[in-house]
Every structure is written in structure tokens, then in C-alpha cells.
Amino acid sequence: ALEHCTNGPGLVVTILKSFHVILKLATEQTLVSFKSLDVLTRVLKVACLQAQELRKAHPSDDFRGNGSQSNNVQMDSLDERIKNALTCVELAFNLFKEYVTISDLGRMIILHNANCIGCLFDLFQEENLRKHVLEQVLALYRLPPSSAQDHTAKLQLCSKYLETFTRAKEHEKNFAEMSIDLLVTLREIILIDRAYYQNLFRNGECFLHIVSLLNGTFDEAVGEQLVLNVLQTLTSLLAENDESKVIIYCFSSLHMFSV
């Protein structure tokens, strides 16, 4: 029902509210059902779709300027859809947070769910969710890797994190601000387990992703902040790690040679 109602954000809001109630009334049974039906991925996909619709919701000046009763009704209807879409995204993300905090295994299940991780990074594009998404991503990095599967999942998480730099640069006007947020959080991730995450991000070609951020045109003040954060992050990635220092030395030499 949730997936069939994506064109009606008001109905999606009703279903998401029901999920919250069901989770509170029968927590253990609902957690089991959520896992078996991959509910969180479905919920976050709907949130991503609604977020995309919000980005498209830009009424033309002509539409705004015409004061006819018909157009006023249409504007009211559009405003209601936007309001419902915003509520939908918020409810979906809150359900995700409730799920990962109510169960000890909830966050670990998310770590191993590539589709769910993908949706989470898609929602990073929404400015009002960016801080909250990074908090949830940071919590995933704090999970101790107790098996080979956990290590693989962490490596995939690192790759997805680095891809977000490129995605922001290619598709977002304010990519510099988004990149700074990512760089700050990346340094926090390194502090969790320096050698472990230095190596994981190095395997994901982090130096190429980070240095390439400087190849762009942006406001002087923002540009200075970006350069500072790039340097701080590179320092964090290289600290007391000889192998990483060799890699970036080779990377720098190749870059100079190509220039």
C-alpha cells in the first residue's frame, strides 16, 4: 500500500503514522516483520521519491501572479502537497531513527543493507536532513567490525561515502558547503579507529575524491573553508600511516607529471 501511494503524499503520511503506532504497540513482533519485509528500505525509498518531488515543486511566476479563484485553488492544493511531502520525509526518517535505536541489532542490520544505505545517502542531499543523516552514518561507523562480513559492509559504506563527494560536485550548486560537512564528519570517523578507517578510505581512493574537490569555482570565503577542510582531512588520513603517505606521494607525483 505504501509503495502504491507514492503519488499521494497525504496517504503516505497516514501509513507512516500507522507504522509508528504499530511499532509502539507490538515492538518485538513489528521489528521482526520490518526485517523480513525490508520495511526500512521501502520507507526510505518513498522518502527519497517525495524529496525529489519537493525539488521539482517550483511554481512559475505566471502561476503565482494570476489571482483567479481557479489558480488560487490550485496553489492551495500544491501547497498542501508540499506540506504533506515534507511531513512524509520527516516521518520516514524518524521511523528509521526509531528502528535503529529501539533494537540492538537494528543498526547492524542497516549496515548490511546496501539499498538502505543508498537511500540514506540520497537523503543527504536534503539540507534540512543533512546533519541528521551524517549523525546516523557516523553511528554506523561506530559499530565494531566483528566479522569479515562486517568489514566488507564497512568498506562498502566508505565507498558510498566517497561517492557522495563526486555526486555533490556534479549535481549540487552548493557542493562546497556539502563537501565541508562531509569532510568534518570524515575526520570524526577517523578518530573512532584511526588506522582501521585510514586504510578503509585509502582502499576507496579517498585522496582522489578529496583533492578533486578543489577543482571548481566557488565563493572566496567558502573556497577558503573548503581548502582548509581538505588539508585538515588529508592530514587526518595520513597521520602515522606510512602506507598512506606513500600512496599520496605517488598520487602527487603523477599529478605533477601530468600537469
CYANA upper distance limits for C-alpha pairs under 8 A (distance plus 0.5 A):
  1 ALA  CA      5 CYS  CA      6.74
  2 LEU  CA      6 THR  CA      7.36
  2 LEU  CA     12 VAL  CA      6.58
  2 LEU  CA     15 ILE  CA      7.13
  2 LEU  CA     43 VAL  CA      8.39
  2 LEU  CA     46 VAL  CA      8.36
  3 GLU  CA     42 ARG  CA      7.91
  3 GLU  CA     46 VAL  CA      7.51
  5 CYS  CA      9 PRO  CA      7.67
  5 CYS  CA     11 LEU  CA      6.81
  5 CYS  CA     12 VAL  CA      6.54
  6 THR  CA     12 VAL  CA      7.13
  6 THR  CA     46 VAL  CA      6.99
  6 THR  CA     49 LEU  CA      7.97
  6 THR  CA     50 GLN  CA      8.01
  8 GLY  CA     12 VAL  CA      7.02
  8 GLY  CA     81 ARG  CA      8.46
  9 PRO  CA     13 VAL  CA      6.61
  9 PRO  CA     50 GLN  CA      7.88
  9 PRO  CA     81 ARG  CA      7.07
  9 PRO  CA     84 ASN  CA      5.94
  9 PRO  CA     85 ALA  CA      5.83
  9 PRO  CA     88 CYS  CA      7.06
 10 GLY  CA     14 THR  CA      7.06
 10 GLY  CA     81 ARG  CA      7.76
 10 GLY  CA     84 ASN  CA      5.92
 10 GLY  CA     85 ALA  CA      8.03
 10 GLY  CA     88 CYS  CA      8.41
 11 LEU  CA     15 ILE  CA      6.87
 12 VAL  CA     16 LEU  CA      6.61
 12 VAL  CA     88 CYS  CA      7.04
 13 VAL  CA     17 LYS  CA      6.64
 13 VAL  CA     84 ASN  CA      7.37
 13 VAL  CA     87 THR  CA      7.31
 13 VAL  CA     88 CYS  CA      5.63
 13 VAL  CA     91 LEU  CA      7.83
 14 THR  CA     18 SER  CA      6.80
 15 ILE  CA     19 PHE  CA      6.84
 16 LEU  CA     20 HIS  CA      6.97
 16 LEU  CA     88 CYS  CA      7.99
 16 LEU  CA     91 LEU  CA      6.99
 16 LEU  CA     92 ALA  CA      7.16
 16 LEU  CA     95 LEU  CA      8.39
 17 LYS  CA     21 VAL  CA      6.96
 17 LYS  CA     91 LEU  CA      7.79
 18 SER  CA     22 ILE  CA      6.60
 19 PHE  CA     23 LEU  CA      6.54
 19 PHE  CA     95 LEU  CA      8.39
 20 HIS  CA     24 LYS  CA      6.93
 20 HIS  CA     95 LEU  CA      7.10
 21 VAL  CA     25 LEU  CA      6.69
 22 ILE  CA     26 ALA  CA      6.49
 22 ILE  CA     27 THR  CA      7.90
 22 ILE  CA     30 THR  CA      7.49
 23 LEU  CA     27 THR  CA      5.30
 23 LEU  CA     30 THR  CA      6.10
 23 LEU  CA     31 LEU  CA      7.82
 26 ALA  CA     30 THR  CA      6.39
 27 THR  CA     31 LEU  CA      6.56
 28 GLU  CA     32 VAL  CA      6.95
 29 GLN  CA     33 SER  CA      6.83
 30 THR  CA     34 PHE  CA      6.46
 31 LEU  CA     35 LYS  CA      6.76
 31 LEU  CA     99 TYR  CA      8.13
 32 VAL  CA     36 SER  CA      6.80
 33 SER  CA     37 LEU  CA      6.49
 33 SER  CA     39 VAL  CA      8.43
 34 PHE  CA     38 ASP  CA      6.17
 34 PHE  CA     39 VAL  CA      5.31
 34 PHE  CA     40 LEU  CA      7.37
 35 LYS  CA     39 VAL  CA      7.15
 35 LYS  CA     40 LEU  CA      8.45
 38 ASP  CA     42 ARG  CA      7.17
 39 VAL  CA     43 VAL  CA      6.54
 40 LEU  CA     44 LEU  CA      6.55
 40 LEU  CA     96 PHE  CA      6.87
 40 LEU  CA    116 CYS  CA      7.46
 41 THR  CA     45 LYS  CA      6.53
 41 THR  CA    115 ASN  CA      6.88
 41 THR  CA    116 CYS  CA      5.24
 41 THR  CA    119 CYS  CA      7.79
 42 ARG  CA     46 VAL  CA      6.83
 43 VAL  CA     47 ALA  CA      6.83
 43 VAL  CA     92 ALA  CA      6.40
 44 LEU  CA     48 CYS  CA      6.63
 44 LEU  CA     92 ALA  CA      6.72
 44 LEU  CA     93 PHE  CA      7.55
 44 LEU  CA     96 PHE  CA      8.32
 44 LEU  CA    116 CYS  CA      7.60
 44 LEU  CA    119 CYS  CA      6.39
 44 LEU  CA    120 LEU  CA      7.68
 45 LYS  CA     49 LEU  CA      6.77
 45 LYS  CA    119 CYS  CA      6.62
 46 VAL  CA     50 GLN  CA      6.73
 46 VAL  CA     92 ALA  CA      8.50
 47 ALA  CA     51 ALA  CA      6.58
 47 ALA  CA     88 CYS  CA      6.98
 47 ALA  CA     89 VAL  CA      5.17
 47 ALA  CA     92 ALA  CA      6.55
 47 ALA  CA     93 PHE  CA      8.12
 47 ALA  CA    123 LEU  CA      8.41
 48 CYS  CA     52 GLN  CA      6.70
 48 CYS  CA     89 VAL  CA      7.99
 48 CYS  CA    119 CYS  CA      7.26
 48 CYS  CA    122 ASP  CA      7.19
 48 CYS  CA    123 LEU  CA      6.73
 49 LEU  CA     53 GLU  CA      6.87
 50 GLN  CA     54 LEU  CA      6.79
 50 GLN  CA     85 ALA  CA      6.01
 50 GLN  CA     86 LEU  CA      8.16
 50 GLN  CA     88 CYS  CA      7.74
 50 GLN  CA     89 VAL  CA      7.14
 51 ALA  CA     55 ARG  CA      7.00
 51 ALA  CA     85 ALA  CA      7.69
 51 ALA  CA     86 LEU  CA      8.07
 51 ALA  CA     89 VAL  CA      7.22
 51 ALA  CA    123 LEU  CA      8.12
 51 ALA  CA    126 GLU  CA      7.86
 52 GLN  CA     56 LYS  CA      7.09
 53 GLU  CA     57 ALA  CA      6.77
 53 GLU  CA     85 ALA  CA      8.37
 54 LEU  CA     82 ILE  CA      6.95
 54 LEU  CA     85 ALA  CA      7.45
 54 LEU  CA     86 LEU  CA      8.16
 57 ALA  CA     82 ILE  CA      8.00
 59 PRO  CA     63 PHE  CA      6.88
 59 PRO  CA     64 ARG  CA      7.37
 60 SER  CA     64 ARG  CA      6.93
 61 ASP  CA     65 GLY  CA      6.47
 62 ASP  CA     66 ASN  CA      6.77
 63 PHE  CA     71 ASN  CA      7.54
 64 ARG  CA     75 MET  CA      8.28
 66 ASN  CA     71 ASN  CA      7.31
 67 GLY  CA     71 ASN  CA      7.19
 67 GLY  CA     72 ASN  CA      6.92
 68 SER  CA     72 ASN  CA      6.67
 69 GLN  CA     73 VAL  CA      6.68
 70 SER  CA     74 GLN  CA      6.87
 71 ASN  CA     75 MET  CA      6.56
 72 ASN  CA     76 ASP  CA      6.66
 73 VAL  CA     77 SER  CA      6.67
 74 GLN  CA     78 LEU  CA      6.61
 75 MET  CA     79 ASP  CA      6.51
 76 ASP  CA     80 GLU  CA      6.65
 77 SER  CA     81 ARG  CA      6.83
 78 LEU  CA     82 ILE  CA      6.72
 79 ASP  CA     83 LYS  CA      6.61
 80 GLU  CA     84 ASN  CA      6.62
 81 ARG  CA     85 ALA  CA      6.49
 82 ILE  CA     86 LEU  CA      6.66
 83 LYS  CA     87 THR  CA      6.74
 84 ASN  CA     88 CYS  CA      6.46
 85 ALA  CA     89 VAL  CA      6.80
 86 LEU  CA     90 GLU  CA      6.79
 87 THR  CA     91 LEU  CA      6.51
 88 CYS  CA     92 ALA  CA      6.55
 89 VAL  CA     93 PHE  CA      6.70
 90 GLU  CA     94 ASN  CA      6.60
 91 LEU  CA     95 LEU  CA      6.59
 92 ALA  CA     96 PHE  CA      6.86
 93 PHE  CA     97 LYS  CA      6.83
 94 ASN  CA     98 GLU  CA      6.59
 95 LEU  CA     99 TYR  CA      6.61
 96 PHE  CA    100 VAL  CA      6.89
 97 LYS  CA    101 THR  CA      6.73
 97 LYS  CA    136 GLN  CA      8.34
 98 GLU  CA    102 ILE  CA      6.40
 99 TYR  CA    103 SER  CA      7.19
 99 TYR  CA    106 GLY  CA      6.68
100 VAL  CA    104 ASP  CA      8.06
100 VAL  CA    105 LEU  CA      8.14
100 VAL  CA    106 GLY  CA      4.92
100 VAL  CA    107 ARG  CA      5.26
100 VAL  CA    110 ILE  CA      8.33
101 THR  CA    106 GLY  CA      7.44
101 THR  CA    107 ARG  CA      7.89
102 ILE  CA    106 GLY  CA      7.88
103 SER  CA    107 ARG  CA      8.29
104 ASP  CA    108 MET  CA      8.41
105 LEU  CA    109 ILE  CA      6.63
106 GLY  CA    110 ILE  CA      6.96
107 ARG  CA    111 LEU  CA      6.76
107 ARG  CA    140 LEU  CA      7.17
108 MET  CA    112 HIS  CA      7.10
108 MET  CA    140 LEU  CA      8.02
108 MET  CA    143 LEU  CA      7.86
109 ILE  CA    113 ASN  CA      6.93
110 ILE  CA    114 ALA  CA      8.40
110 ILE  CA    116 CYS  CA      6.98
110 ILE  CA    117 ILE  CA      7.52
111 LEU  CA    117 ILE  CA      7.62
111 LEU  CA    140 LEU  CA      6.88
111 LEU  CA    150 ASP  CA      8.48
111 LEU  CA    153 ALA  CA      6.84
111 LEU  CA    154 LYS  CA      7.99
111 LEU  CA    157 LEU  CA      8.26
112 HIS  CA    150 ASP  CA      7.95
112 HIS  CA    153 ALA  CA      6.19
113 ASN  CA    117 ILE  CA      6.82
114 ALA  CA    118 GLY  CA      6.63
115 ASN  CA    119 CYS  CA      6.86
116 CYS  CA    120 LEU  CA      6.71
117 ILE  CA    121 PHE  CA      6.90
117 ILE  CA    157 LEU  CA      8.02
118 GLY  CA    122 ASP  CA      6.75
118 GLY  CA    160 LYS  CA      8.02
119 CYS  CA    123 LEU  CA      6.84
120 LEU  CA    124 PHE  CA      7.15
120 LEU  CA    133 VAL  CA      7.22
121 PHE  CA    125 GLN  CA      7.95
121 PHE  CA    133 VAL  CA      7.93
121 PHE  CA    160 LYS  CA      8.30
121 PHE  CA    161 TYR  CA      8.26
121 PHE  CA    164 THR  CA      7.78
123 LEU  CA    129 LEU  CA      7.34
123 LEU  CA    130 ARG  CA      7.83
123 LEU  CA    133 VAL  CA      7.72
124 PHE  CA    129 LEU  CA      6.81
124 PHE  CA    130 ARG  CA      5.23
124 PHE  CA    133 VAL  CA      6.39
124 PHE  CA    134 LEU  CA      8.08
125 GLN  CA    129 LEU  CA      8.34
125 GLN  CA    130 ARG  CA      7.19
125 GLN  CA    168 ALA  CA      8.37
126 GLU  CA    130 ARG  CA      6.49
127 GLU  CA    131 LYS  CA      8.44
129 LEU  CA    133 VAL  CA      6.48
130 ARG  CA    134 LEU  CA      6.76
131 LYS  CA    135 GLU  CA      6.84
132 HIS  CA    136 GLN  CA      6.93
133 VAL  CA    137 VAL  CA      6.70
134 LEU  CA    138 LEU  CA      6.47
134 LEU  CA    182 LEU  CA      8.36
134 LEU  CA    185 THR  CA      7.59
135 GLU  CA    139 ALA  CA      6.79
136 GLN  CA    140 LEU  CA      6.98
137 VAL  CA    141 TYR  CA      7.07
138 LEU  CA    142 ARG  CA      6.95
138 LEU  CA    185 THR  CA      7.87
138 LEU  CA    188 GLU  CA      8.42
138 LEU  CA    189 ILE  CA      7.06
139 ALA  CA    143 LEU  CA      7.36
141 TYR  CA    154 LYS  CA      7.71
141 TYR  CA    189 ILE  CA      7.19
141 TYR  CA    192 ILE  CA      8.35
142 ARG  CA    189 ILE  CA      8.40
142 ARG  CA    192 ILE  CA      7.13
145 PRO  CA    150 ASP  CA      5.53
145 PRO  CA    151 HIS  CA      6.16
145 PRO  CA    154 LYS  CA      8.31
146 SER  CA    150 ASP  CA      6.82
146 SER  CA    151 HIS  CA      8.26
147 SER  CA    151 HIS  CA      6.94
148 ALA  CA    152 THR  CA      6.75
149 GLN  CA    153 ALA  CA      6.66
150 ASP  CA    154 LYS  CA      6.65
151 HIS  CA    155 LEU  CA      6.73
152 THR  CA    156 GLN  CA      6.77
153 ALA  CA    157 LEU  CA      6.63
154 LYS  CA    158 CYS  CA      6.71
154 LYS  CA    200 LEU  CA      8.45
155 LEU  CA    159 SER  CA      6.81
155 LEU  CA    200 LEU  CA      6.42
155 LEU  CA    201 PHE  CA      8.21
155 LEU  CA    204 GLY  CA      8.18
156 GLN  CA    160 LYS  CA      6.68
157 LEU  CA    161 TYR  CA      6.63
158 CYS  CA    162 LEU  CA      6.77
158 CYS  CA    200 LEU  CA      7.38
158 CYS  CA    201 PHE  CA      6.49
158 CYS  CA    204 GLY  CA      7.31
159 SER  CA    163 GLU  CA      6.66
159 SER  CA    201 PHE  CA      7.96
159 SER  CA    204 GLY  CA      5.96
160 LYS  CA    164 THR  CA      6.92
161 TYR  CA    165 PHE  CA      7.85
162 LEU  CA    166 THR  CA      7.76
162 LEU  CA    204 GLY  CA      7.90
162 LEU  CA    206 CYS  CA      7.06
162 LEU  CA    209 HIS  CA      6.97
163 GLU  CA    167 ARG  CA      6.67
163 GLU  CA    209 HIS  CA      8.31
164 THR  CA    168 ALA  CA      6.45
165 PHE  CA    169 LYS  CA      6.76
165 PHE  CA    179 SER  CA      6.65
165 PHE  CA    182 LEU  CA      8.15
165 PHE  CA    209 HIS  CA      7.22
165 PHE  CA    210 ILE  CA      8.06
165 PHE  CA    213 LEU  CA      8.13
166 THR  CA    170 GLU  CA      6.67
166 THR  CA    209 HIS  CA      7.38
167 ARG  CA    171 HIS  CA      6.56
167 ARG  CA    172 GLU  CA      8.31
168 ALA  CA    172 GLU  CA      5.60
168 ALA  CA    175 PHE  CA      5.64
168 ALA  CA    178 MET  CA      7.53
168 ALA  CA    179 SER  CA      7.86
169 LYS  CA    173 LYS  CA      8.32
169 LYS  CA    175 PHE  CA      5.66
169 LYS  CA    176 ALA  CA      8.14
169 LYS  CA    213 LEU  CA      7.89
171 HIS  CA    175 PHE  CA      8.38
174 ASN  CA    178 MET  CA      7.06
175 PHE  CA    179 SER  CA      6.38
176 ALA  CA    180 ILE  CA      6.71
176 ALA  CA    213 LEU  CA      8.35
176 ALA  CA    218 PHE  CA      7.89
176 ALA  CA    222 VAL  CA      7.42
176 ALA  CA    223 GLY  CA      7.86
176 ALA  CA    226 LEU  CA      7.00
177 GLU  CA    181 ASP  CA      6.98
177 GLU  CA    222 VAL  CA      7.75
177 GLU  CA    226 LEU  CA      8.31
178 MET  CA    182 LEU  CA      6.90
179 SER  CA    183 LEU  CA      6.56
179 SER  CA    213 LEU  CA      8.28
179 SER  CA    226 LEU  CA      8.08
180 ILE  CA    184 VAL  CA      6.64
180 ILE  CA    225 GLN  CA      8.11
180 ILE  CA    226 LEU  CA      6.46
180 ILE  CA    229 ASN  CA      6.97
181 ASP  CA    185 THR  CA      6.86
182 LEU  CA    186 LEU  CA      6.52
183 LEU  CA    187 ARG  CA      6.90
183 LEU  CA    229 ASN  CA      6.91
183 LEU  CA    230 VAL  CA      7.52
183 LEU  CA    233 THR  CA      6.86
184 VAL  CA    188 GLU  CA      7.14
184 VAL  CA    229 ASN  CA      7.65
184 VAL  CA    233 THR  CA      8.11
185 THR  CA    189 ILE  CA      6.76
186 LEU  CA    190 ILE  CA      6.86
186 LEU  CA    233 THR  CA      7.81
187 ARG  CA    191 LEU  CA      7.00
187 ARG  CA    233 THR  CA      6.43
187 ARG  CA    236 SER  CA      6.93
187 ARG  CA    237 LEU  CA      8.47
188 GLU  CA    192 ILE  CA      7.35
189 ILE  CA    193 ASP  CA      7.98
189 ILE  CA    197 TYR  CA      7.74
190 ILE  CA    194 ARG  CA      5.26
190 ILE  CA    195 ALA  CA      8.34
190 ILE  CA    197 TYR  CA      6.07
190 ILE  CA    198 GLN  CA      7.00
190 ILE  CA    236 SER  CA      7.60
190 ILE  CA    237 LEU  CA      7.73
193 ASP  CA    197 TYR  CA      6.59
194 ARG  CA    198 GLN  CA      6.36
194 ARG  CA    237 LEU  CA      8.49
195 ALA  CA    199 ASN  CA      6.71
195 ALA  CA    241 ASN  CA      7.66
196 TYR  CA    200 LEU  CA      6.85
197 TYR  CA    201 PHE  CA      6.47
198 GLN  CA    202 ARG  CA      6.53
198 GLN  CA    237 LEU  CA      5.83
198 GLN  CA    238 LEU  CA      7.89
198 GLN  CA    241 ASN  CA      8.34
198 GLN  CA    244 SER  CA      8.24
199 ASN  CA    203 ASN  CA      6.65
199 ASN  CA    244 SER  CA      8.04
200 LEU  CA    204 GLY  CA      7.04
201 PHE  CA    205 GLU  CA      7.10
201 PHE  CA    206 CYS  CA      5.90
202 ARG  CA    206 CYS  CA      5.82
202 ARG  CA    207 PHE  CA      7.60
202 ARG  CA    244 SER  CA      7.37
205 GLU  CA    209 HIS  CA      7.27
206 CYS  CA    210 ILE  CA      6.56
207 PHE  CA    211 VAL  CA      6.41
207 PHE  CA    234 LEU  CA      7.98
207 PHE  CA    248 ILE  CA      7.43
208 LEU  CA    212 SER  CA      6.47
209 HIS  CA    213 LEU  CA      7.39
210 ILE  CA    214 LEU  CA      8.43
210 ILE  CA    230 VAL  CA      7.11
211 VAL  CA    215 ASN  CA      8.38
211 VAL  CA    230 VAL  CA      7.58
214 LEU  CA    226 LEU  CA      8.18
214 LEU  CA    227 VAL  CA      7.47
218 PHE  CA    222 VAL  CA      7.29
218 PHE  CA    223 GLY  CA      6.30
219 ASP  CA    223 GLY  CA      6.28
220 GLU  CA    224 GLU  CA      6.67
221 ALA  CA    225 GLN  CA      6.99
222 VAL  CA    226 LEU  CA      6.64
223 GLY  CA    227 VAL  CA      6.68
224 GLU  CA    228 LEU  CA      6.66
225 GLN  CA    229 ASN  CA      6.63
226 LEU  CA    230 VAL  CA      6.56
227 VAL  CA    231 LEU  CA      6.74
228 LEU  CA    232 GLN  CA      6.68
229 ASN  CA    233 THR  CA      6.46
230 VAL  CA    234 LEU  CA      6.62
231 LEU  CA    235 THR  CA      6.64
232 GLN  CA    236 SER  CA      6.76
233 THR  CA    237 LEU  CA      6.68
234 LEU  CA    238 LEU  CA      6.65
235 THR  CA    239 ALA  CA      6.44
237 LEU  CA    241 ASN  CA      8.39
237 LEU  CA    244 SER  CA      8.06
238 LEU  CA    242 ASP  CA      8.08
238 LEU  CA    244 SER  CA      6.27
238 LEU  CA    245 LYS  CA      6.36
241 ASN  CA    245 LYS  CA      6.89
242 ASP  CA    246 VAL  CA      6.79
243 GLU  CA    247 ILE  CA      6.89
244 SER  CA    248 ILE  CA      6.75
245 LYS  CA    249 TYR  CA      6.53
246 VAL  CA    250 CYS  CA      6.74
247 ILE  CA    251 PHE  CA      6.63
248 ILE  CA    252 SER  CA      6.44
249 TYR  CA    253 SER  CA      6.63
250 CYS  CA    254 LEU  CA      6.65
251 PHE  CA    255 HIS  CA      6.67
252 SER  CA    256 MET  CA      6.68
253 SER  CA    257 PHE  CA      6.62
254 LEU  CA    258 SER  CA      6.63
255 HIS  CA    259 VAL  CA      6.78
